[in-house]
């Protein structure tokens, strides 16, 4: 989780990093919430029931790695229903550093 690296760089143990994302109302969403709390990440999730929480399989051999992601709920994020909420937008305005990753773009490769 990249946000843990950024927390380490800041050298602050408690909720120095804020994360926004989308999860499903399921077991994997609950696991993600628990792990973010344990890591002291200030996570704010848009929870929806259209899709399950995304998952990722990793194949690691020696110095190589390959990831296969099922984005699922990540594709359901609704900025206007979550990030634009006053309480969430205040956190954006308070931030000093921003890291934005867009992994919700679907890419299809046909061989």
C-alpha positions in Angstrom: 0.0 0.0 0.0 1.7 3.2 -1.2 0.1 5.3 1.4 2.1 3.4 4.1 5.3 4.5 2.4 4.2 8.1 2.4 3.3 7.8 6.1 6.8 6.5 6.8 8.3 9.4 4.9 6.3 11.9 7.0 7.4 10.1 10.2 4.1 10.6 12.0 2.5 7.5 13.5 -1.1 8.7 13.7 -3.4 9.5 10.8 -1.0 11.8 8.9 -2.2 10.4 5.6 -5.8 10.5 4.4 -7.2 8.1 1.8 -10.4 8.3 -0.2 -11.7 5.3 -2.1 -14.7 3.0 -2.9 -15.5 -0.3 -1.4 -18.4 -2.8 -1.4 -20.5 -3.7 1.6 -18.7 -7.1 2.0 -16.1 -9.0 3.8 -13.2 -7.5 1.8 -14.4 -4.0 2.5 -14.5 -4.8 6.2 -10.9 -6.2 6.0 -9.7 -3.1 4.2 -11.3 -0.8 6.9 -9.7 -2.8 9.7 -6.3 -2.8 8.1 -6.4 0.9 7.4 -7.3 1.6 11.0 -4.5 -0.7 12.2 -2.1 1.3 10.0 -3.4 4.6 11.4 -4.5 5.7 7.9 -7.4 8.2 8.0 -9.5 6.3 5.4 -12.8 7.6 4.1 -14.6 5.1 2.0 -17.6 5.5 -0.3 -19.5 2.3 0.4 -21.9 1.0 -2.2 -23.6 -2.2 -3.0 -23.4 -2.3 -6.8 -20.1 -4.1 -6.9 -17.9 -6.0 -4.4 -14.7 -4.6 -3.0 -11.9 -4.9 -5.5 -9.3 -7.6 -5.2 -5.8 -8.2 -6.6 -3.7 -11.3 -7.2 0.1 -11.0 -7.1 2.6 -13.4 -8.6 6.1 -12.8 -7.2 9.1 -14.6 -8.5 12.6 -13.6 -7.5 12.8 -9.8 -8.5 9.7 -9.9 -10.7 6.1 -9.3 -9.9 2.9 -9.4 -11.8 -0.5 -8.1 -10.6 -3.9 -8.9 -11.8 -6.6 -6.6 -10.4 -10.4 -6.9 -10.3 -11.3 -3.2 -9.8 -14.9 -3.9 -9.1 -16.0 -1.2 -6.5 -13.2 1.2 -7.6 -15.2 1.7 -10.8 -18.3 2.8 -8.7 -16.7 5.8 -7.0 -19.0 8.8 -7.1 -17.1 12.1 -6.5 -20.3 14.1 -6.1 -21.6 11.7 -3.5 -18.4 11.4 -1.5 -15.4 13.7 -2.2 -17.7 16.7 -2.7 -19.2 16.3 0.7 -18.2 19.3 2.9 -16.6 17.1 5.6 -14.5 15.3 3.0 -13.6 18.3 0.9 -12.3 20.1 4.1 -9.7 17.3 4.4 -8.6 17.9 0.8 -8.2 21.6 1.5 -6.2 20.9 4.6 -3.7 18.6 2.8 -0.2 19.7 2.0 0.7 16.9 -0.4 -1.5 15.1 -2.9 -1.1 11.7 -4.5 -3.7 10.8 -7.1 -3.8 7.4 -8.7 -6.4 6.5 -11.3 -6.6 2.7 -11.6 -10.3 2.7 -12.6 -9.6 3.0 -16.3 -10.5 -0.2 -17.9 -8.0 -1.6 -20.4 -8.8 -4.5 -22.6 -6.1 -6.3 -24.5 -7.2 -8.8 -27.2 -4.6 -11.3 -28.4 
